[in-house]
Amino acid sequence: MNKFAERLRELRLEKGMTLKNVSEKLSIPLQTYANYEHGTRQPSLDIIIALCDLYEVTADYLLGRSDY
């Protein structure tokens, strides 16, 4: 699993959210978000920004470019 996919899962669990919760907040299909967490699909820039806002992290952290 890639660093991005790992971080997505970790952040979702830290927030106590389900895959369905996140997909609804992002207005995307549940399977699409699940594919992000499995590393089989990459999100668009708009979705990355929305994920950063949702999880309150920087894009560098989310993408595995930094550890904070």
Biotite code that builds the C-alpha atoms (Angstrom):
import biotite.structure as struc

atoms = struc.array([
    struc.Atom([0.000, 0.000, 0.000], chain_id="A", res_id=1, res_name="MET", atom_name="CA", element="C"),
    struc.Atom([1.354, 3.450, -0.836], chain_id="A", res_id=2, res_name="ASN", atom_name="CA", element="C"),
    struc.Atom([1.891, 6.208, 1.721], chain_id="A", res_id=3, res_name="LYS", atom_name="CA", element="C"),
    struc.Atom([-1.077, 8.238, 0.432], chain_id="A", res_id=4, res_name="PHE", atom_name="CA", element="C"),
    struc.Atom([-3.476, 5.291, 0.796], chain_id="A", res_id=5, res_name="ALA", atom_name="CA", element="C"),
    struc.Atom([-2.119, 4.481, 4.265], chain_id="A", res_id=6, res_name="GLU", atom_name="CA", element="C"),
    struc.Atom([-2.538, 8.057, 5.432], chain_id="A", res_id=7, res_name="ARG", atom_name="CA", element="C"),
    struc.Atom([-6.103, 8.244, 4.118], chain_id="A", res_id=8, res_name="LEU", atom_name="CA", element="C"),
    struc.Atom([-7.079, 5.188, 6.125], chain_id="A", res_id=9, res_name="ARG", atom_name="CA", element="C"),
    struc.Atom([-5.248, 6.342, 9.266], chain_id="A", res_id=10, res_name="GLU", atom_name="CA", element="C"),
    struc.Atom([-6.810, 9.800, 9.144], chain_id="A", res_id=11, res_name="LEU", atom_name="CA", element="C"),
    struc.Atom([-10.307, 8.433, 8.541], chain_id="A", res_id=12, res_name="ARG", atom_name="CA", element="C"),
    struc.Atom([-10.017, 6.083, 11.490], chain_id="A", res_id=13, res_name="LEU", atom_name="CA", element="C"),
    struc.Atom([-8.575, 8.824, 13.728], chain_id="A", res_id=14, res_name="GLU", atom_name="CA", element="C"),
    struc.Atom([-11.646, 10.939, 12.927], chain_id="A", res_id=15, res_name="LYS", atom_name="CA", element="C"),
    struc.Atom([-13.934, 7.968, 13.684], chain_id="A", res_id=16, res_name="GLY", atom_name="CA", element="C"),
    struc.Atom([-15.433, 8.065, 10.200], chain_id="A", res_id=17, res_name="MET", atom_name="CA", element="C"),
    struc.Atom([-16.599, 5.258, 7.934], chain_id="A", res_id=18, res_name="THR", atom_name="CA", element="C"),
    struc.Atom([-15.901, 4.960, 4.232], chain_id="A", res_id=19, res_name="LEU", atom_name="CA", element="C"),
    struc.Atom([-19.516, 5.948, 3.660], chain_id="A", res_id=20, res_name="LYS", atom_name="CA", element="C"),
    struc.Atom([-19.199, 9.071, 5.840], chain_id="A", res_id=21, res_name="ASN", atom_name="CA", element="C"),
    struc.Atom([-16.210, 10.299, 3.874], chain_id="A", res_id=22, res_name="VAL", atom_name="CA", element="C"),
    struc.Atom([-17.665, 9.497, 0.469], chain_id="A", res_id=23, res_name="SER", atom_name="CA", element="C"),
    struc.Atom([-20.846, 11.384, 1.364], chain_id="A", res_id=24, res_name="GLU", atom_name="CA", element="C"),
    struc.Atom([-18.896, 14.420, 2.601], chain_id="A", res_id=25, res_name="LYS", atom_name="CA", element="C"),
    struc.Atom([-16.913, 14.453, -0.642], chain_id="A", res_id=26, res_name="LEU", atom_name="CA", element="C"),
    struc.Atom([-20.005, 13.720, -2.790], chain_id="A", res_id=27, res_name="SER", atom_name="CA", element="C"),
    struc.Atom([-18.305, 10.789, -4.495], chain_id="A", res_id=28, res_name="ILE", atom_name="CA", element="C"),
    struc.Atom([-19.259, 7.119, -4.752], chain_id="A", res_id=29, res_name="PRO", atom_name="CA", element="C"),
    struc.Atom([-18.232, 4.967, -1.794], chain_id="A", res_id=30, res_name="LEU", atom_name="CA", element="C"),
    struc.Atom([-16.292, 2.611, -4.072], chain_id="A", res_id=31, res_name="GLN", atom_name="CA", element="C"),
    struc.Atom([-14.289, 5.514, -5.481], chain_id="A", res_id=32, res_name="THR", atom_name="CA", element="C"),
    struc.Atom([-13.140, 6.525, -2.020], chain_id="A", res_id=33, res_name="TYR", atom_name="CA", element="C"),
    struc.Atom([-12.446, 2.895, -1.092], chain_id="A", res_id=34, res_name="ALA", atom_name="CA", element="C"),
    struc.Atom([-10.223, 2.677, -4.184], chain_id="A", res_id=35, res_name="ASN", atom_name="CA", element="C"),
    struc.Atom([-8.232, 5.681, -2.938], chain_id="A", res_id=36, res_name="TYR", atom_name="CA", element="C"),
    struc.Atom([-7.609, 3.885, 0.355], chain_id="A", res_id=37, res_name="GLU", atom_name="CA", element="C"),
    struc.Atom([-6.646, 0.679, -1.451], chain_id="A", res_id=38, res_name="HIS", atom_name="CA", element="C"),
    struc.Atom([-4.245, 2.577, -3.691], chain_id="A", res_id=39, res_name="GLY", atom_name="CA", element="C"),
    struc.Atom([-5.942, 1.461, -6.895], chain_id="A", res_id=40, res_name="THR", atom_name="CA", element="C"),
    struc.Atom([-7.141, 4.924, -7.886], chain_id="A", res_id=41, res_name="ARG", atom_name="CA", element="C"),
    struc.Atom([-5.743, 8.444, -7.525], chain_id="A", res_id=42, res_name="GLN", atom_name="CA", element="C"),
    struc.Atom([-7.996, 11.412, -6.723], chain_id="A", res_id=43, res_name="PRO", atom_name="CA", element="C"),
    struc.Atom([-8.177, 14.635, -8.678], chain_id="A", res_id=44, res_name="SER", atom_name="CA", element="C"),
    struc.Atom([-6.604, 17.795, -7.315], chain_id="A", res_id=45, res_name="LEU", atom_name="CA", element="C"),
    struc.Atom([-10.044, 19.033, -6.218], chain_id="A", res_id=46, res_name="ASP", atom_name="CA", element="C"),
    struc.Atom([-10.592, 15.872, -4.174], chain_id="A", res_id=47, res_name="ILE", atom_name="CA", element="C"),
    struc.Atom([-7.104, 16.104, -2.642], chain_id="A", res_id=48, res_name="ILE", atom_name="CA", element="C"),
    struc.Atom([-7.892, 19.648, -1.513], chain_id="A", res_id=49, res_name="ILE", atom_name="CA", element="C"),
    struc.Atom([-11.233, 18.505, -0.090], chain_id="A", res_id=50, res_name="ALA", atom_name="CA", element="C"),
    struc.Atom([-9.511, 15.651, 1.759], chain_id="A", res_id=51, res_name="LEU", atom_name="CA", element="C"),
    struc.Atom([-6.962, 18.063, 3.244], chain_id="A", res_id=52, res_name="CYS", atom_name="CA", element="C"),
    struc.Atom([-9.789, 20.286, 4.448], chain_id="A", res_id=53, res_name="ASP", atom_name="CA", element="C"),
    struc.Atom([-11.773, 17.348, 5.814], chain_id="A", res_id=54, res_name="LEU", atom_name="CA", element="C"),
    struc.Atom([-8.839, 15.824, 7.690], chain_id="A", res_id=55, res_name="TYR", atom_name="CA", element="C"),
    struc.Atom([-7.255, 19.184, 8.580], chain_id="A", res_id=56, res_name="GLU", atom_name="CA", element="C"),
    struc.Atom([-3.834, 18.272, 7.174], chain_id="A", res_id=57, res_name="VAL", atom_name="CA", element="C"),
    struc.Atom([-1.527, 19.672, 4.524], chain_id="A", res_id=58, res_name="THR", atom_name="CA", element="C"),
    struc.Atom([-1.278, 18.193, 1.057], chain_id="A", res_id=59, res_name="ALA", atom_name="CA", element="C"),
    struc.Atom([2.384, 17.387, 1.743], chain_id="A", res_id=60, res_name="ASP", atom_name="CA", element="C"),
    struc.Atom([1.383, 15.299, 4.744], chain_id="A", res_id=61, res_name="TYR", atom_name="CA", element="C"),
    struc.Atom([-1.474, 13.586, 2.932], chain_id="A", res_id=62, res_name="LEU", atom_name="CA", element="C"),
    struc.Atom([0.716, 12.734, -0.046], chain_id="A", res_id=63, res_name="LEU", atom_name="CA", element="C"),
    struc.Atom([3.496, 11.371, 2.164], chain_id="A", res_id=64, res_name="GLY", atom_name="CA", element="C"),
    struc.Atom([5.950, 14.198, 1.457], chain_id="A", res_id=65, res_name="ARG", atom_name="CA", element="C"),
    struc.Atom([6.225, 15.207, 5.115], chain_id="A", res_id=66, res_name="SER", atom_name="CA", element="C"),
    struc.Atom([5.477, 13.713, 8.511], chain_id="A", res_id=67, res_name="ASP", atom_name="CA", element="C"),
    struc.Atom([3.612, 16.694, 9.974], chain_id="A", res_id=68, res_name="TYR", atom_name="CA", element="C"),
])
